[in-house]
């Protein structure tokens, strides 16, 4: 595909640059830096910012939608069903172009397949699918949807259509590729390829680390940090069970930063059980969060044990960036543990519902500071050499 191509990105979560950022803002900035003409369609941050807005050299069509994040499953379902109609109306109003070279669409949400299909037919464009959530199976795994039910069948048809429409499908891991092939035998194998999660490098904290640790009462604790969504997929109840296994003299602190539908529940459990070594803070700007990570001892990944799909959490890239080892409490169906422990050699893993095994991994890291340093360095080298936005941009461009 030529330079200065016109690209339209269908986004679900696209914060305003430079106030905040995520992996998709990082990717679109890379496409912009490479000379492409970028349009992003995304939910409006607030009602005063509806319409076509230039955000750091990227044309963003902000659409008024129902709340999509941190709401109950019924509200989220209704919002996702309405989304394609809202997006299509906004695109007709604001995207005034005779050409469109490439449509990029991530999952979630799968409901935007109708918008992608309409754009693909109208402009004869290439459609590149970034496969992150495998829906509706992930909802089935979490007990939010019944397999074989009317809602499941509706979204399963959307999933089949999306795989058929996509010209290329970027998958997070080989486990993802194998899963799609096993459960969707009609998908052309040539479409599937590896597109690992990515993140732009954030400069390391250069200030007084001891002062920063003191600010957050880390003191002389072994600090295990978790940042991101606090929802059903993460099932942080498993982590509370691990925290309860440590005594005060062990000096182990679990530091959780984020928001989500399960946050109030987790906070209530901490209070009811009087768990002293778990602290929860609200979400922070990425740079501030990255600074805190840099003075933690270990980065935590937590996944619900009932997952049958191979999830690859993107938050591990922040830990790589900060040169700290990863502790993964994960389900048995993901290949994430193999990637972290055996391939990148940047951390350890244990089954998420086996509290004593997770504690053993923590004790291993606590007893081996030099091992932690080596794992942190391994993760950082993997990060800068393989999973920056530039690497993802090159993969996508080579495919299309």
N, C-alpha and C positions, 0 to 999 in steps of 0.2 A: 504494500500500500504506500502511496506517495506521501511525501512530506506535505504539510499544510492541508491535510485531509480534514473533512468536516465530520465530527464525531458527536454522537448524542448518547449521553449516559443516563440510564434510568435508575435513580437512587432512592433508597428508603431512608437511610440516615446519612445526611450530608450537612455537617455543621458549617457555620460561617467561618471562612478563613479571614484573618489569622486568629480570630478569637478562640477557635478550637479546631480540632482536626481529627481525622481517623484514616484508616487505610485507603478509603476511596478518595478523600480529598488529596492524600499524598499521590495517588495514581493519576488523578486528573491534573494535578500540578506538573507532574512529569510529562504528560502528554502536551500540556501547554508549553512547557520549557523546550520541548522538541519541535515546536512550531506548528502544532495542529490547532484548528479552530474548534473549541470545545463548547458544547451546550450540555448542561446538566438539568434534569427535571427532578425536583425534590420537594418534600413537604415544606411549607412555610414555617419559619421559626416563630413568627407571630403575625397577627392580622395586618400589621402596618408594612409588612414586607412581602406582600403578594404581588406576583408579576415577574417581569424580566429584569434581573438585576445583574450588573457587572460586579463580580466578586473576585478581586485579585486577577483580573484579566481572563476570567472564565464567565461565560454567560450562563446564569443560573435562573431557570424558570421556577419560581417558588409557588407552590400550589396549596390552596387551603384544603385541608383534609380533616377528618376526625382524628382524635388522638390515636397514635399507632404504637407508642412505646409506654411501658410501665402502666398498662391497663389490664383489666381482666380478659380472659380468653374470648368471651362473647363480644365485648367491645372491640377487641382487636380483630376478630373475624369479620364483623360488620365493616370496620374501617378498611380492611384489605379487599373486601368484595367491591366496595365503592371506588377504590383507588384507581382502577383503570379508566373509569368514566371521567373522573376528575382530571387525571393526567392527559387524557386524549383531548379534552376540551381546552386545557391550558396550552398544549402543544399547537393545536389549530390556531389559537389566538396569537401566540408569541413566536413560533418557529416559522419565520418567513424565508424559506429557502427552496431553490429548485433542485438541490442535490443534498445527499446524505451518504457518506462513504461507509460509515460503520456505526452500528448500534451496539453498545455494551450494556449488558444487564446482569446484575448479580442476584443470587438468591440469598436471603429473602428479599422481596415477597414473590411468590410464584404467580400471583394473580396478574402481574403486569405482562404476562405472556400475550394477552390480547392486544396491548398497546404495541409490543414488539412486533407482533404479526402484522398489524396494520401499517406500521412504519416500514417494515421490510418489504411488504407488497407495494406500498406507495412509491418508495424510492429505489427499489431493487437493491437494497443495502445488504451488506454482510452483517450477520448477528453473532456476536461473541458472548457466550454465557460464562460468567464467573460463578461456578458452583460452590457455594459455601454451606448453606443449610439444605439437607435432603428432606424436603417436605412433600407429602404429609407424614412420612414415617417417623420423623422426630417427634411430632405431636402424639403419635400412637405410643411411642416409647415412654413418653412422660404422662400417659394416661389422660391426655387432653382430647383425644379423638378415638373413636372405635374403628378398628380395622374392618373394612367391608361395609361400614355404614354409609348413609347418603352423603354426608359431608366429605368423608374420606374418598369415596368414589368420584365426587365432583373434582376435588383437588388432584386426585391421581390422574384423571384425564388431562388436567392442565399440565401436570408434570410430563406426561407422555408427549403432549403437544409441544412443550418447550424443548425437550430433547430432539424432537423431529425438526423443529424450526431452526434451532441453533446450527450454525455452520461449524463452529468450534466450541468445545466445552473445556474450560480450564478447571482442573480438580486439585484439591489441596494436597493429596497424597496418593500413593499407589493403592492404598486401602480404599480410597474413594473411587478410584477408577474401577477396581475389582468389584466393588459393591454395585456401582451403576451397571456394569456389564452383566453381573449375576442376576439382578432384579429387573433389568430392562434389556432383554436379549435383542430387541429390534434396533437398538441404538448402534449406529455405525461406529466401529471401534476407532476408525481413523479420526473421528472428531475429538476423542478423549486424549488429554495430555496433562502433564503436571504443570500447575501454576500455584506454587506454594504461597502462603500468606506473605505479605511484605510490610515494610514500614520504613520511613525515612529516618536516617540517623539523627539523634538529638545529642548535642554536645554534652559531655559529662559534667557533672556538678564540680565546680572548681573552688567552692568556698570551704568553710570550716565544717568538716563532716562531723566532728565531735559535737559542735554547737547545734547542728541540725538534728543529730540523734537526741540530744538533750531536749530540744524544742518539742519533740514528739514523744518524750519520755521513753525512748528506747533504752537509754542507760547502758547497762552491761548485759542486756538480754540478747538471746539469739532470736533475731526478728525475722519472721516468715510473713511476707507481704502478699496480699491478694488485691488486685485492682480490676474493676470492670463491673459487669452486670451481676446483680444478686437476684437470681431468678430460679425457676425450677430446674433448668439444665445444669446449674452449678451445684445444687443440693448441698449448701454449706452446713446443713445439719451433720453431715459426715465429718466435717472439719471440727465442729464443736465437740464431737465425740472423741476426737484425737486430742483436742486441747485439754479435755478433762483428765486425760491419762498423765499429764505432767503435774508435778508438785511445784509450789512456789520457788523452792530452792533450785529447781532445774533452770530457771531463768529463760524460759521460752515464751515469746510473745507473738500472737497472731494479730496482724495489723491489716484490717480490711477496709478498702476504699471503694466506694461505689454507691449505686442506686439500683432499684429493681423491685419487682412485685413481691419478692420474698423478704425484703429488708426488715420490715416491721416484725415479721414472724421470727426472724433470726435474732433481732434485738430483744424480743420478748423472751425467747429461750435463754439467752445469755443472762437476762435479769432473773428469770425463774430459777435457773440452775446455779446462779451466783458464780458464773465463770469469770475469774479475775484476769485471765491471761488472753482475752480476746477484746480488741478495740475496733469499733466501726466508725469510719469517717465518711462524710459526703464526698461526692465526686469532685475532682480537682482538675484544673487545666493540665493538659498533657505535660507541659514543661515542669510545672510544680510537682506533679506526680512522679515524673522521671527523676527529679532531684531526690525525692524521698526514697525511691527504689534504690538509688545509688548508695544509700547508707543502710539499707536492709542487708540481711545475710543470705536470704533465700527467697525466690519467687514461687508462689503457689498457683497451681492449676487444679481446679476441682470440677469433675464431671459426674453427672448422675450415673449410678451403676446400671440402670436399666436401658441405656442406649444400645441399640443394635446397629446404628450407623457409625462410621468412623469419623469422629469429630477431631479437628486439629485447631485448638484455640490460638487465636492470633496474639493474645496478650503475652505469650512467651517471648515475642520479639522485643518487648520493652525490657524484659529481664536480660535477654542477650545484650541489648544496647547498654545496659548498666553493668555488664560483666558479673552478674550474680548467678549461681546455679539454680536450676529449676527442680521443684518438688512437684511431681504430677500424681494426684489422686484421681484415677481415671477408671473407666469401664474396661472390660476385657475385649471389646470388639473394635476399639480404635488401634491404629498402628502408631499413634502418637508416642507411646512409651518407648517403642522400638527406635523411633527417630531420635528422641531426646537422649536416651541412655546408650544405645548401641551405635548409632550412626554419627550424631553430632557430638556425643559424649559430653553433654552440657548439663546433665542432671540425673535424677533417679525417679522411679515410679513405683506405685503399689496400687492394688485394687481400691477403689474409692470407698467401698463399704467394709474394709478390713482395717479398723482403727489401729490395732496393734502392729500391723505390718507397716502402716504409714509412720507410726512412731519410731519403728526400727530405722526407717530411712532417714528420719530427722536426726536420730541419735548418731547415725553414721556421719552425717554432714557436720553435726556439732563437734564430733570427736576428731574431725580431719579438716582443719582450716586450709591446709595446703591443697587438698583435693578440691575444696570449694573454689579456691583461686584458679586452679587449672580448668575446672568445669566452666567457670565464668569466662575465662579467656577463650576456651573452645567455642562457647556460644557466640561470643562477640565476633570471632573470626568467621564463623559460619554466616552470621548476620551480614557483615559488610561485604562478604564475597559472593553471597548467593541470594539474599532476600530483601534487597532494597527496591524502591519503586522503579529504579532504572532497570533492574533485572526483570521485573514483571513486565515493564513496558516492552522490553526486547523480546520476551517470550510471546506476548500478544501480537506484536508486529510481525514476528517470524511466522506465526500461524496464519494471519490474515493476508 
